[in-house]
Amino acid sequence: MSKQLQQGFFSVDGLRQFFLNAKEFPETLFYGAMAKNSWYVWLGASPLLLILLPLIGLSLAGMAALDIYNLVKAANKNMDKWLGAIFASLSTVLAGVSISSLVLGTIFNFTWAAGPWFFLSSVLAFSSYNLFNMGITLMRILESPQGSPQRMHFLQQMVAQLNMCLTAAMVIGSVLIVVLFPGSPVLAAVFAGGSALMTLVNISWRFMPESMKASLKSFFGFTKPDIEVVDSNVDTQQRSPGTGLAVGEVQGEKIFQMPANTKGSRFFTAPDYYHQLRGIDDCNKLSFMEQALINYSQQQLQHAEAPVRVVSKRACVEQMLSNIADMRCGKAATPLVMDDWKELSQSFFRESEMEALLKAYSYLESVYNRGDIQSLPVSGCAF
């Protein structure tokens, strides 16, 4: 099941796209009808309402189920995963009560006054979650090196969260002005029309070709550098941290150059070892990864933590270091099964540094297995 959910339509991302489309197409019609009183009255008396609303409710339930699945399967069950599952479930329950009351009221010809309030509560819960997320994302932006792929990733994330907050604000205005406290037709048209327009923008973005998305990101200055390159700040040569080994130039890619020995408190983020490893010459990747593992073992594993977990993390680090030693000697490295170390990635408030190391090591292993890294036999290699 887990392998099936990693690719194609039945991947988590594929199913999420499906549920989002199944939710937002009906929402566009619903919000559009709210823009004009006569359209809203017509929709309320139309059998179409009995199709649109259950579709929205089922899609919300599907997305909440995916958030719960992500929490259960995540290597790092951190704050992001827990809050995502909790608020998705809460919003779905509140919206489900409202939608059910409206559908049943349409069928049996009654009105439940509390129904719209439940829907408003659902949107407010979703908005509160997004506002909180924006604050966390801002902290992550400040913690990430300026101009790095990591910082640009969080900037893009903040833009997406801001878009969701603006959409939610339009929906809140529509519910208040059209349903709960009917007022100015002009304001109703502005908020309801704005809700429909923002939803259409979200749909358009998902169906937009990747080349067009890349062009828009580039136009607004949100393109991620492809790799991170480390500069020793000693001379003009690019070098890897801790080893002093020269880093080869990479042509034709947008590169972020990170100063070596960059230090600073990281409460919500972990170093982006993967992109740093990509920015180093193949012949120096082993040394970079080795030094990163040694630094992690010496610095991070000294912190107060459950003794059993520290021992397990040391065992994981030692296995990766042993595999790197085998790679230096041209041997076939023992495959590191990532699922075996999943429990070591736990870090509630921040991205897991262990998970970042495992991702970088997985990339190193794939590069080695492709034959891009030439073995350099050294003394002590046993053949």
Buried (B, 14 or more C-beta within 10 A) or exposed (E): EEEEBEEEEEEBEBBBBBBBBBBBBBBBBBBBBBBBBEBBEEBEEEEBBEEBBBBBBBBBBBBBBBBBBBBEBBBBBBBBBBBBBBBBBBBBBBBBBBBBBBBEBBEEEEEBEEBBBBBBBBBBBBBBBBBBBBEBBBBBBEBBBEBBBBBBBBBBBBBBBBBBBBBBBBBBBBBBBBBEEEEEEEBBBBBBBBBBBBBBEBBEEEEEEEEEEEEEBEEEEBBBBBBBBBBBEEEEEBBBBBBEBBBEEBEEEBBBBBEBEEEEEBEBBBBBBBBBBBBBBBBBBBBBBBBBBEEBBEEBBEEEEEEEBBEBBEEBBEBBBEBBBBBBBBBEBEEBEBEEBBBBBBBEEBBBBBBBBBBBBEBBBEBBEEEEBEBEEEEEBEE
